[in-house]
Amino acid sequence: MNPGDTLEPKSFTVTRADLVAYADASGDHNPIHQDEEVARSVGLPGVIAHGMYTLALVGRAVAEWTGGAEVVDLGAKFTSPVVVPAEGGAEVVVGGTVKSVADGLATLALEVTCEGRKVLGMPKAVVRA
């Protein structure tokens, strides 16, 4: 990895079944992640993915790009929901660039989108180079 390198975008399909599995694994059974009526009743456009599930997809992309290098830091702000339709799924795309490499650490500046809209603010990862 060298500063300025572009990271090949990774695409992940998020389905309602994924949300159920994530809720079971994480213990986060908030109905906005599974029940269309509840999600709409609180002003959401529909069932949304868990923010931490979306961030986990970022971690998966970083692992693929780096061959499983140790992740020292991974973070983002949850700025826009990933709306998951009842049929099919929502495509989350993770891309980015190598911002810097110094002292054995590579900092990755990332972009995470769904339907062309950024869904995470200021996502970044730092890995052992």
MARKEBA-934220 format. One record per residue (C-alpha): residue in three letters; x, y, z. Coordinates in steps of 0.5 Angstrom, whole numbers, plus 500, padded with zeros to 3 digits. Layout:
BEGIN
ALAXYZ;...
This chain:
BEGIN
MET500500500;ASN502507498;PRO500514499;GLY495515494;ASP493508492;THR486507490;LEU482501493;GLU478497489;PRO471498491;LYS467493495;SER460491494;PHE456488499;THR448486498;VAL444487505;THR438483505;ARG432483511;ALA435476512;ASP442479514;LEU438484519;VAL435478522;ALA442474523;TYR445481525;ALA440482531;ASP440475533;ALA448475534;SER448482537;GLY442482541;ASP440489538;HIS432487536;ASN430494535;PRO424493531;ILE426499526;HIS431494523;GLN425488522;ASP418491522;GLU416496516;GLU410499520;VAL414501526;ALA420504522;ARG415508518;SER411510524;VAL418513527;GLY419517521;LEU424512517;PRO423511510;GLY423503511;VAL427498515;ILE434500516;ALA440496517;HIS444497523;GLY449502523;MET454497526;TYR452492521;THR454497516;LEU461499519;ALA462491520;LEU462491512;VAL467497512;GLY471492516;ARG470486512;ALA472491506;VAL479493509;ALA480486511;GLU480484504;TRP484490501;THR490488507;GLY490481507;GLY487481514;ALA492486517;GLU491488524;VAL486494524;VAL488499529;ASP483504529;LEU476503525;GLY471509525;ALA465513522;LYS459517524;PHE452514522;THR450520517;SER444516513;PRO441510514;VAL441504509;VAL434502507;VAL433495506;PRO427493501;ALA423487503;GLU425484496;GLY432483494;GLY437488498;ALA441494498;GLU447495495;VAL453498500;VAL459500496;VAL466501500;GLY471505497;GLY477509498;THR484511498;VAL491510502;LYS491517505;SER498516509;VAL503510511;ALA508512517;ASP511509523;GLY508502520;LEU501504520;ALA497505514;THR491510514;LEU485509509;ALA480515507;LEU474511506;GLU467512502;VAL461508504;THR455509499;CYS448506498;GLU445508491;GLY450513490;ARG448517497;LYS454517503;VAL451513509;LEU457514513;GLY461520515;MET468521515;PRO469513515;LYS477511516;ALA481505518;VAL488505520;VAL492498519;ARG499495521;ALA502496514;
